[in-house]
Amino acid sequence: MSRTNPAYAARRLGALTAVVLAAAVATAGPAAAHAEVEADGARALAQNVALTFSAESESDSAGISKLEVILPEGITPSDITYKEGPKGWKLAPTSRGYTVSGQKLPVGEDAEYVVTVRQLPDAKSLAFKTLQTYSDGKVDRWIELDEGGGDGHGHGHPAPRLKLDPAEPGAESVSPTPTEETTPSDEPTPQSPNQSPTPTTSAKASSDSTEEDDGMTLAVPLGIGASVLVLGGGTWWLKSRRDGSA
């Protein structure tokens, strides 16, 4: 029985290893970066849910400086509260979602932050389209909604997607965030210094009553005076006539 040549076996093993490595490299390709969103016990209509977002860096020369999220239907920017993230980063609402940004992260460092959503909508899953901006202006667009997108090896740019469990029995949508209402003031409206106050009805009636009283008061003495004059004149006329007859 022939024995296997050790040198031949070594060469054969080396060739087999090379083939396996080549196949692995061809299958894996470049490192597959991705953006994700996670939440413990996420279910439809759940309230005050903490969402953890993470975005892997794809640049070997610039750091991540901003993440912009486009919110799915059923969640508004006012429903989002920033909880934690990279040091110095802050959240700012936009017309379609929000941004989380700050000083650029070190090259190659992934970005991760947490926000709290007031209530999750009644849905089976939620897609959070994300634009990932680097300090050199490059933008990674994690916006693909087709779960089967990419090249079949996870090398596409799918939007972070959160799967939701069914809502708990009896769960309902909460009312919209109350808006601040203006309470009428009990204090009188201030008037301009040049604006004279408008007399009230009672004051006007009092004024009219005073005028009428004044009119009656003047008429009485005038009538008495006229009567005295008439009587005095009549008396003088009668006396003059008697003297003439005599």
Secondary structure, DSSP 8 states (H G I E B T S, - for coil): -----HHHHHHHHHHHHHHHHHHHHHHH-S----EEEE-TT-BTT-EEEEEEEEE----SS--EEEEEEE--TT--GGGEEEEE-STT-EEEE-SSEEEEE-S---TT--EEEEEEEEE--SSSEEE-EEEEEETTS-EEEE-B--TT-SSSSS-S-B--EEE-B---TT---------------SS-----TT------HHHHHHHHHHHHHHHHHHHHHHHHHHHHHHHHHHHHHHHHHHHHH-
